Amino acid sequence: MGIAAGTAVHAAELFGKCQPILGRIPIDYKDNFLKKLENANQMAKTSTDKAKNVFFEKIPDFKQIPMPDSRNFVKFDDSVKEDL
């Protein structure tokens, strides 16, 4: 949970850094961006609270979080696909 919290906090920070360009984008995109910003901030707060108070895990800095191994993802097997 600590890694998830560190990633969520970093994502919220990235959204926050994008706010200066809000005046240059159309209002529809701005509204969507503001909703995503609110979601990112809420997710960061929730994951941080759970990491500290439920799981008692340290929240690492994003630079210390290793990137997932790209070979660890499941590949789609389309051999079972039926002919259309």
C-alpha positions as CSV (number, residue, x, y, z in Angstrom):
1,M,0.0,0.0,0.0
2,G,2.9,2.3,0.6
3,I,4.0,2.0,-3.0
4,A,0.5,2.7,-4.2
5,A,0.3,5.8,-2.0
6,G,3.7,7.0,-3.3
7,T,2.5,6.6,-6.9
8,A,-0.9,8.3,-6.2
9,V,0.8,11.3,-4.4
10,H,3.2,11.7,-7.4
11,A,0.2,11.5,-9.9
12,A,-1.6,14.2,-7.9
13,E,1.5,16.4,-7.9
14,L,1.8,16.0,-11.7
15,F,-1.9,17.0,-12.1
16,G,-1.2,20.0,-9.9
17,K,1.8,21.1,-12.0
18,C,-0.5,21.2,-15.1
19,Q,-2.9,23.8,-13.7
20,P,-1.1,26.8,-15.2
21,I,-2.2,25.8,-18.7
22,L,-5.9,25.6,-17.8
23,G,-6.6,29.0,-19.2
24,R,-5.4,27.9,-22.6
25,I,-7.7,24.8,-23.1
26,P,-11.4,24.6,-24.0
27,I,-13.8,24.6,-21.1
28,D,-14.9,21.0,-21.8
29,Y,-11.4,19.8,-21.3
30,K,-10.9,22.1,-18.3
31,D,-14.0,20.6,-16.5
32,N,-12.7,17.1,-17.2
33,F,-9.2,18.0,-16.0
34,L,-10.6,19.5,-12.8
35,K,-12.6,16.3,-12.2
36,K,-9.5,14.2,-12.7
37,L,-7.4,16.5,-10.5
38,E,-10.0,16.1,-7.7
39,N,-10.0,12.3,-8.2
40,A,-6.2,12.2,-8.1
41,N,-6.1,14.3,-4.9
42,Q,-8.7,12.1,-3.2
43,M,-7.0,8.9,-4.2
44,A,-3.7,10.2,-2.9
45,K,-5.3,11.2,0.4
46,T,-7.1,7.9,0.8
47,S,-4.1,5.7,-0.1
48,T,-1.8,7.8,2.2
49,D,-4.3,7.5,5.1
50,K,-4.6,3.7,4.6
51,A,-0.9,3.2,4.2
52,K,-0.2,5.0,7.5
53,N,-3.2,4.0,9.6
54,V,-4.3,0.5,8.3
55,F,-1.1,-1.1,6.9
56,F,1.5,0.9,8.8
57,E,3.7,1.1,5.8
58,K,6.3,3.7,4.9
59,I,5.3,5.8,1.8
60,P,8.4,5.9,-0.4
61,D,9.4,8.8,-2.6
62,F,8.3,8.2,-6.2
63,K,11.9,8.1,-7.4
64,Q,12.5,5.1,-5.1
65,I,9.6,3.1,-6.6
66,P,10.8,0.6,-9.2
67,M,9.1,0.5,-12.5
68,P,7.0,-2.7,-13.1
69,D,8.7,-5.4,-15.2
70,S,7.1,-5.2,-18.7
71,R,7.5,-9.0,-19.0
72,N,5.3,-9.5,-16.0
73,F,2.1,-8.4,-17.8
74,V,-0.3,-11.0,-19.1
75,K,-0.4,-11.3,-22.9
76,F,-3.7,-11.8,-24.6
77,D,-4.0,-15.2,-26.2
78,D,-6.2,-15.0,-29.2
79,S,-5.9,-18.7,-30.2
80,V,-9.3,-19.2,-28.6
81,K,-10.9,-16.6,-30.8
82,E,-13.8,-17.8,-32.8
83,D,-14.1,-17.1,-36.5
84,L,-16.5,-14.4,-37.2
